[in-house]
Amino acid sequence: MTRLSEKRDVQNTLVTHLLGIGWEYLPPDEALEARGGDLREPFLPEIARRQLIALNPGLVTPENVDDVLRRLRGVRPNLAGNEKFLHYLRGHRTVYCETEKRERNLTLIDFEHPERNRFTFTQEFVFEDRDRRRVDMLLFVNGFPVALIENKSPTRTEPELEAFDQVQHTYTERIPELLKFVQVFAACDVRVHYGPTWNDDLKAFYRWKVEGKDYGLEALSKSLFERTHLLRLLRDYVIFFRADDQTHKFVLRPHQIRAVERIVRRVANA
């Protein structure tokens, strides 16, 4: 097994692992081309257009799809906007259907039929907002950015904390027009840590484990970013709640996720 000592080693390894679990890779130049060369574009617009039309027959059409995308891009660049976009991802927001003269729920992701979705990732994603920043890896479902990965050299002291600070402070403050869409992030060296975006409390940042154990970067990254698992994270395990007149966001811990999934399996097999 190759020893990982540099950030580039970690990133190249993750590219291989994501390809191995069915993700489609867009090299940085192709990803930028897919964005129309626009560094302020957070989506992969052509993929998003095709998927919106396919998943919303009779509601989203070639004539109104760009209006739908404008509405999605318009969520506020803060925690409230991030929550609103999660509602869109979960199909809990509506748009007006002209032919039926009524509001209908908009589908961005087909959670029941994962094979109908398109899972794409890229690396060295440059985004321009308050200033220009480069995200190590960005994961898209149906052309919408939902997760990011920051990679660090395992030889650094507390690399996961560097990544945490980068996402929760630098990115949130400097490129909020991208971060308002991203729901979860991971910090990878030879270990994997993960947490919600828009929460700078280290108590909400966890070490990812497989059945309670650390099996190494390959098993950890493949289990966390396995496509149906990521969909479950987005649909069920990212939580917003109110306390003391404030909104908070977190994602379930590994043991909580395992407990929920065991209960679901028992019910299904009963």
Residue pairs with C-beta under 8 A, 6 or more apart in sequence:
2 9
2 13
4 10
4 13
4 154
4 189
4 190
4 217
5 153
5 154
5 155
6 153
6 155
7 151
7 152
7 153
10 151
10 152
10 153
10 154
10 188
10 189
10 190
10 217
11 123
11 136
11 137
11 151
13 217
13 218
14 137
14 149
14 151
14 188
14 217
14 221
15 25
15 123
15 137
17 217
17 218
17 221
17 222
17 225
18 25
18 121
18 139
18 221
18 225
19 25
20 222
21 222
21 225
21 226
21 227
22 119
22 227
23 119
23 120
23 121
23 139
23 225
23 227
24 118
24 119
24 120
24 121
25 120
25 121
25 122
26 34
26 44
26 120
26 121
26 122
27 122
27 123
28 122
28 123
28 124
28 125
28 126
30 122
31 44
31 122
31 125
32 39
32 126
34 44
34 45
34 46
34 47
35 41
35 43
35 44
35 45
36 45
39 126
39 127
39 128
39 132
40 127
40 128
40 129
40 177
42 73
42 127
42 145
42 177
42 178
42 181
43 69
43 72
43 73
43 140
43 143
43 144
43 145
44 120
44 140
44 143
45 69
45 143
46 143
47 118
47 120
47 140
47 142
47 143
48 69
48 142
48 143
48 144
49 62
49 65
49 66
49 69
49 143
51 108
51 117
51 118
51 142
51 143
52 60
52 65
52 68
52 69
52 106
52 108
52 142
53 60
53 61
53 62
53 65
54 116
55 107
55 108
55 109
55 110
55 116
55 142
56 104
56 106
56 107
58 97
58 99
58 100
59 95
59 97
59 104
59 106
60 68
60 95
60 106
64 98
68 95
68 106
71 95
72 85
72 88
72 108
72 144
75 81
75 82
75 84
75 85
75 88
75 180
75 181
76 84
76 180
77 176
77 177
77 179
77 180
78 176
78 180
78 198
79 198
79 247
79 249
80 247
81 180
82 179
82 180
82 181
82 182
82 183
82 197
82 198
82 249
83 240
83 247
83 249
84 93
85 180
85 181
85 183
86 183
86 234
86 238
86 240
87 93
88 106
88 108
89 108
89 109
89 141
89 144
89 146
89 183
89 234
90 109
90 111
90 234
90 235
91 105
91 106
91 107
91 108
91 109
91 111
92 105
93 105
93 106
94 103
94 104
94 105
94 106
95 103
95 104
95 106
96 102
96 103
96 104
97 103
97 104
108 141
108 142
108 144
109 117
109 141
109 142
109 231
109 234
109 235
110 116
110 117
111 231
111 235
114 227
114 228
114 231
117 141
117 142
117 227
117 231
118 140
118 141
118 142
118 143
119 139
119 140
119 141
119 227
119 230
120 139
120 140
120 141
120 143
121 137
121 138
121 139
121 140
122 137
122 138
122 140
123 136
123 137
123 138
124 134
124 135
124 136
125 134
125 135
125 137
125 138
126 132
126 133
126 134
126 135
127 133
127 134
127 135
127 175
127 177
127 178
128 175
129 174
129 175
129 176
129 177
129 178
130 173
130 174
130 175
130 176
131 174
131 175
133 170
133 171
133 174
133 175
135 148
135 150
135 171
135 178
136 148
136 149
136 150
136 151
137 148
137 149
137 150
137 151
138 145
138 147
138 148
138 149
138 182
139 145
139 146
139 147
139 148
139 149
139 225
139 230
140 146
141 230
141 231
141 234
144 181
145 178
145 181
145 182
146 181
146 182
146 183
146 184
146 230
146 234
147 182
147 183
147 184
147 185
147 186
147 225
147 230
148 167
148 182
148 185
148 186
148 197
149 185
149 186
149 187
149 188
150 163
150 166
150 167
150 185
150 186
150 187
150 188
151 163
151 187
151 188
151 189
152 159
152 160
152 162
152 163
152 187
152 188
152 189
153 159
153 189
154 189
154 190
156 162
156 189
159 187
159 189
160 187
160 189
160 191
160 193
160 205
160 207
161 202
162 187
163 185
163 187
163 188
163 193
164 187
164 193
164 195
164 202
164 205
167 179
167 185
167 187
167 197
168 197
168 198
168 199
168 200
169 200
171 178
171 179
172 179
172 197
172 198
172 200
179 197
179 198
182 197
183 196
183 197
183 233
183 234
183 238
184 194
184 195
184 196
184 197
184 233
184 234
184 238
184 251
185 194
185 195
185 196
185 197
186 192
186 193
186 194
186 208
186 221
186 224
186 225
187 193
187 194
188 217
188 221
189 217
190 216
190 217
191 207
191 208
191 214
191 217
191 220
192 207
192 208
192 217
192 220
192 221
192 224
193 205
193 206
193 207
193 208
194 205
194 206
194 208
194 224
194 251
195 204
195 205
195 206
195 250
195 251
196 204
196 238
196 249
196 250
196 251
197 249
198 249
199 248
199 249
199 250
204 249
204 250
204 251
206 251
206 253
206 254
207 214
207 254
208 220
208 223
208 224
208 254
209 220
209 254
210 219
210 220
210 223
211 258
212 254
212 255
212 258
214 220
223 229
224 230
232 257
232 261
233 251
236 260
237 251
237 252
237 256
237 257
237 260
238 249
238 250
238 251
239 249
239 250
239 251
239 252
240 247
240 248
240 249
241 247
241 248
242 248
252 260
